[in-house]
Amino acid sequence: MKIIYPHLRGAGSVAFAFFLATIANILLLLSGSIPNFVSIVVSHCLLLSAFVLFYTGVLHFFKSPRRIRYAWALTVVGSIFTIYLNLSHDRTTALIYVIAISFFLVRGVIALEIFRQAAGRIFLKIFAYLMAAYAFFALNRVYFLLVLGHPPSAHQREILQTVSVVLSVSFVFLIGLSFLLMLCSDLLTLVKDESERDLLCGVLNRRGIEQKLDTELRRAARTGQNLAVALIDIDHFKAINDHAGHAAGDAALRDVVSAISDRLRPHDLLGRFGGDEFLLIFPHTNSSEAFDVSSRIQQSVCQLSIPGNAIPLTISIGLTQATPGEMADPLLARADKALYNAKNAGRDCCRVLLNEVVAKEDQTTIILPAT
């Protein structure tokens, strides 16, 4: 997934974490057939590193500002103690404590981070509970020492080792599946966003802006709030392509979008409707307020020109306001007619065309001549 979709946050760290965890579990399974230093020390160091990498992936996925240097410091300290105590043959009890507490802390930190990000998302809470259970499972041998007062026998150690590997593989599978589902959810959001985004201009494409319009019309019908829309057309855009080239035309589109976006309010919506035409949605806005925003947009675009050609950039705007319960098609048809009136008036101007119902209610609407 990381190779195909490099923008997926945290996928690379998690993939490498599972690679290390796989090697560590294989070494644990070979315990008794390979030197203890490899099956105990190396495997546990690899597992600690794997969990820190997994924690790194979780932080990246959630765009968390938290730093991971403390987790790596804990891993280094835990690994050093593990190596030292393994080489000291009379420090078995201390080795059990160090390994158990190291895993408990690292897994617990991951669980806490996921709990912080859950915020009402049931799936993430389940994920966090799994990781918390996995953290407490690391203390199983400490239970023998603190509660029962003695380390596990050889037979109990063998059973614990088997159960530990089985549960580790099971937990890793469940945690990996959970993170994979999180990535899939993020990927679906990314794909959906890309399918509704115009690659050249960076704003919504026709499909995306039409979906937003349908949503806003339903909201306006439900709440009784005003809604205005504007169709914007770049004047003489074909001449720009013909005389300055398509690269200049593309640059002009991006510059116009940037100029429009700078003048919009946070809740306004902009999308490329086709070619050099754009659709603006003004939620909670009547035609007079939308006209003020449109005037600022026109002034901003008038300051632009095609570099190296001194060709000025201007736009024509057709503005209208939705009636209660109105559908998208008649609303857009009226905005298109207003745009046609603006072009007939000489371009570089805004024309407002209202439905009769709205026109009677709004006596302040002003239709300006060409700038």
C-alpha positions in Angstrom: 0.0 0.0 0.0 2.9 2.4 0.8 4.5 1.8 -2.6 1.3 2.2 -4.5 0.0 5.2 -2.4 3.1 6.9 -1.0 1.0 9.6 0.6 -0.5 7.2 3.1 0.8 8.5 6.5 2.5 6.0 8.7 2.2 3.0 6.4 6.0 2.7 5.8 6.9 2.7 9.5 4.2 0.1 10.3 5.3 -2.1 7.4 8.9 -2.1 8.7 7.6 -2.7 12.2 5.8 -5.9 11.1 8.9 -7.0 9.3 11.0 -6.7 12.5 8.2 -8.3 14.6 8.1 -11.3 12.2 11.8 -11.9 12.6 11.6 -11.5 16.4 8.7 -14.0 16.6 10.6 -16.5 14.5 13.6 -16.2 16.9 11.3 -16.8 19.8 9.9 -19.9 18.2 13.4 -21.2 17.7 14.2 -20.9 21.5 16.2 -23.9 22.6 17.5 -24.6 19.1 19.5 -21.4 18.9 21.7 -19.6 21.5 19.7 -17.9 24.3 21.3 -14.5 23.5 19.7 -14.6 20.0 16.3 -16.1 21.1 16.0 -13.8 24.1 18.1 -10.6 23.7 18.0 -10.1 19.9 14.3 -11.1 19.6 13.2 -8.7 22.4 15.3 -5.8 21.1 13.8 -6.3 17.7 10.3 -6.4 19.2 10.9 -3.2 21.2 12.1 -1.5 18.0 9.1 -2.8 16.1 6.7 -1.3 18.6 8.5 2.0 18.5 8.2 2.0 14.7 4.6 1.1 15.0 4.2 4.0 17.5 5.9 6.2 14.9 3.4 5.1 12.3 0.5 5.8 14.6 1.8 9.3 15.3 2.3 10.0 11.6 -1.2 8.6 10.7 -2.9 11.0 13.2 -0.6 13.9 12.4 0.3 14.1 16.1 3.0 16.6 17.1 4.3 14.2 19.8 8.0 13.3 19.6 9.3 9.7 19.6 12.7 10.3 20.9 11.6 9.2 24.4 10.3 5.9 23.1 13.5 5.3 21.3 15.5 6.2 24.4 13.4 3.7 26.4 14.1 1.1 23.8 17.9 1.7 23.9 18.0 1.7 27.7 15.8 -1.5 27.8 18.0 -3.2 25.2 21.2 -2.3 27.1 19.8 -3.7 30.3 18.6 -6.8 28.6 22.0 -7.5 27.1 23.8 -6.9 30.4 21.5 -9.0 32.5 21.5 -11.8 30.0 25.3 -12.0 30.1 25.1 -12.0 33.9 23.9 -15.5 34.6 22.6 -14.8 38.1 20.3 -11.9 37.1 17.4 -13.9 35.7 14.8 -12.2 37.9 16.0 -8.7 37.0 16.0 -9.7 33.3 12.3 -10.7 33.6 11.5 -7.4 35.2 13.3 -5.3 32.6 11.8 -7.1 29.6 8.3 -7.1 31.0 8.3 -3.4 32.1 9.9 -2.3 28.8 7.2 -4.0 26.7 4.5 -2.7 29.1 5.6 0.9 28.8 6.1 0.9 25.0 2.8 -0.8 24.3 1.1 1.3 26.9 2.3 4.5 25.3 0.8 3.4 21.9 -2.5 2.5 23.6 -2.7 6.0 25.2 -2.0 7.7 22.0 -4.8 5.8 20.2 -7.1 6.5 23.1 -6.4 10.2 22.7 -7.3 10.1 19.1 -10.4 7.9 19.4 -12.8 10.8 20.3 -16.1 9.0 19.8 -14.8 6.6 17.1 -15.7 3.1 18.3 -13.3 1.4 15.9 -10.3 3.3 17.3 -11.4 2.6 20.9 -11.5 -1.1 20.2 -8.0 -0.8 18.6 -6.8 1.0 21.8 -8.3 -1.6 24.1 -6.5 -4.3 22.2 -3.2 -2.5 22.5 -3.8 -1.9 26.2 -4.6 -5.6 26.8 -1.4 -6.4 24.9 0.5 -4.1 27.2 -0.8 -5.8 30.4 -0.1 -9.2 28.9 3.6 -8.2 29.0 3.5 -8.4 32.8 2.5 -12.1 32.9 5.9 -13.3 34.3 6.0 -10.4 36.8 2.7 -11.9 38.2 4.6 -15.1 39.1 7.3 -13.1 40.9 5.2 -10.5 42.7 2.0 -12.5 43.4 3.2 -16.1 43.6 6.6 -15.2 45.0 8.7 -17.4 42.7 9.7 -17.5 39.1 7.8 -19.9 36.8 9.1 -23.5 36.7 10.6 -25.0 33.5 7.3 -26.5 32.6 5.4 -23.3 33.3 8.0 -21.3 31.3 7.5 -23.6 28.3 3.7 -23.1 28.5 4.2 -19.4 29.0 6.5 -19.2 26.0 4.0 -21.1 23.8 1.1 -18.9 25.0 3.2 -15.8 24.6 4.1 -16.6 21.0 0.5 -17.5 20.1 -1.0 -14.4 21.8 1.7 -12.2 20.3 1.0 -13.4 16.8 -2.8 -13.1 17.5 -2.4 -9.5 18.9 -0.1 -8.5 16.1 -2.6 -9.9 13.6 -5.5 -8.0 15.2 -3.5 -4.8 15.6 -2.2 -5.1 12.1 -5.7 -5.6 10.7 -7.0 -2.7 12.7 -4.3 -0.4 11.4 -4.9 -1.7 7.8 -8.6 -0.8 8.2 -7.5 2.6 9.4 -5.3 3.0 6.3 -8.1 1.8 4.0 -10.5 4.4 5.6 -7.9 7.1 5.0 -7.3 5.8 1.5 -11.0 5.9 0.7 -11.1 9.5 1.9 -8.1 10.3 -0.2 -9.5 8.6 -3.3 -12.9 10.3 -2.8 -11.2 13.7 -2.4 -9.1 13.1 -5.6 -12.1 12.1 -7.6 -13.8 15.4 -6.6 -10.7 17.6 -7.1 -9.5 19.4 -10.2 -5.9 18.4 -10.7 -4.9 21.6 -12.5 -6.5 24.2 -10.3 -6.6 22.4 -7.0 -10.3 23.2 -6.4 -13.4 21.0 -6.6 -14.1 19.6 -10.1 -17.6 19.7 -11.6 -18.7 16.5 -9.9 -17.4 17.7 -6.5 -19.0 21.2 -6.7 -22.3 19.9 -7.9 -22.4 17.5 -5.0 -21.7 20.4 -2.6 -24.4 22.4 -4.3 -27.0 19.6 -3.8 -25.9 19.4 -0.1 -26.2 23.1 0.4 -29.6 23.3 -1.3 -31.0 20.6 0.9 -29.6 22.4 4.0 -31.1 25.7 2.9 -34.4 24.1 2.3 -34.3 22.4 5.7 -33.2 25.5 7.7 -34.8 28.3 5.6 -31.4 30.1 5.2 -30.4 32.0 2.1 -28.2 30.5 -0.6 -26.6 32.4 -3.6 -24.5 31.0 -6.4 -22.3 32.6 -9.1 -21.0 31.4 -12.4 -17.6 32.9 -13.3 -16.1 33.0 -16.8 -12.6 34.2 -17.7 -13.0 36.7 -20.5 -11.4 35.9 -23.9 -9.8 32.8 -22.5 -9.5 31.2 -26.0 -7.5 34.2 -27.1 -5.1 33.7 -24.2 -4.5 30.1 -25.3 -4.1 31.1 -29.0 -1.7 34.0 -28.5 0.2 33.1 -25.3 0.0 29.3 -25.5 -1.7 26.6 -23.4 0.9 26.8 -20.6 0.0 30.4 -20.2 -3.7 29.5 -20.2 -3.1 26.9 -17.5 -1.1 29.5 -15.4 -4.0 32.0 -15.9 -6.5 29.5 -14.6 -4.4 28.9 -11.5 -3.8 32.6 -10.9 -7.6 33.3 -11.2 -8.4 30.5 -8.8 -5.8 31.9 -6.3 -7.2 35.4 -6.6 -10.8 34.1 -6.1 -9.9 31.9 -3.2 -8.1 34.8 -1.4 -11.4 36.8 -1.4 -13.7 34.0 -0.3 -15.0 33.6 3.2 -14.3 30.3 5.1 -17.7 28.8 4.3 -17.8 29.7 0.6 -17.2 26.9 -1.9 -15.4 27.1 -5.3 -15.3 24.6 -8.1 -14.2 24.4 -11.7 -17.4 23.9 -13.6 -15.8 23.3 -17.0 -13.0 24.8 -19.1 -12.6 28.4 -17.9 -15.9 28.5 -16.0 -16.2 28.3 -12.2 -19.1 27.9 -9.9 -19.2 29.7 -6.5 -21.5 28.7 -3.8 -22.4 31.2 -1.0 -24.1 29.4 1.9 -26.1 31.5 4.4 -25.9 34.5 2.0 -28.4 36.6 0.1 -27.8 38.1 -3.4 -26.7 41.5 -2.0 -24.0 40.0 0.3 -22.9 37.7 -2.5 -22.6 40.6 -4.8 -20.2 42.4 -2.4 -18.0 39.3 -2.3 -18.1 39.0 -6.1 -17.1 42.7 -6.5 -14.0 42.1 -4.3 -13.2 39.0 -6.5 -13.4 41.1 -9.7 -11.1 43.7 -8.3 -8.6 41.1 -7.2 -8.6 39.4 -10.7 -8.3 42.8 -12.5 -4.8 43.1 -11.0 -3.6 40.0 -12.8 -2.1 39.7 -16.2 -0.4 37.1 -18.4 3.4 37.3 -17.7 5.5 38.3 -20.7 2.4 39.2 -22.8 0.8 42.0 -20.8 -2.6 40.5 -21.5 -5.0 41.6 -18.7 -7.2 39.1 -17.0 -10.8 39.9 -16.3 -13.9 37.8 -15.4 -17.6 38.0 -16.0 -19.9 36.9 -13.2 -23.5 35.8 -13.3 -25.1 35.8 -9.9 -28.4 34.5 -8.5 -30.1 33.5 -5.3 -32.0 30.3 -4.7 -35.7 30.3 -3.8 -36.9 28.0 -1.0 -36.8 24.4 -2.1 -35.4 25.2 -5.5 -33.4 22.4 -7.3 -29.9 22.8 -8.8 -30.9 22.8 -12.5 -33.2 25.9 -12.6 -30.8 27.7 -10.2 -27.8 27.1 -12.5 -29.8 27.9 -15.6 -30.7 31.3 -14.1 -27.0 31.9 -13.1 -26.0 31.0 -16.6 -28.4 33.5 -18.0 -27.0 36.1 -15.7 -23.6 35.3 -16.9 -24.8 35.6 -20.5 -26.1 39.1 -19.7 -22.7 40.1 -18.2 -21.0 39.0 -21.4 -23.5 40.9 -23.5 -22.9 44.0 -21.4 -19.2 44.0 -22.4 -17.7 41.5 -20.0 -15.6 42.4 -16.9 -18.8 42.9 -14.9 -21.3 41.2 -12.7 -25.0 40.7 -13.5 -27.6 39.6 -11.0 -30.7 37.8 -12.1 -33.3 36.8 -9.5 -36.3 34.7 -9.4 -39.5 36.8 -9.2 -40.2 35.6 -5.7 -36.8 36.6 -4.4 -36.8 39.9 -6.4 -40.0 41.0 -4.6 -38.5 40.2 -1.2 -35.1 41.8 -1.9 -35.6 45.4 -3.2 -31.9 46.3 -2.5 -30.5 44.2 -5.3 -28.2 46.3 -7.6 -27.3 45.4 -11.2 -24.1 47.2 -12.0 -23.1 48.1 -15.6 -19.7 47.1 -17.0 -16.8 48.2 -14.8 
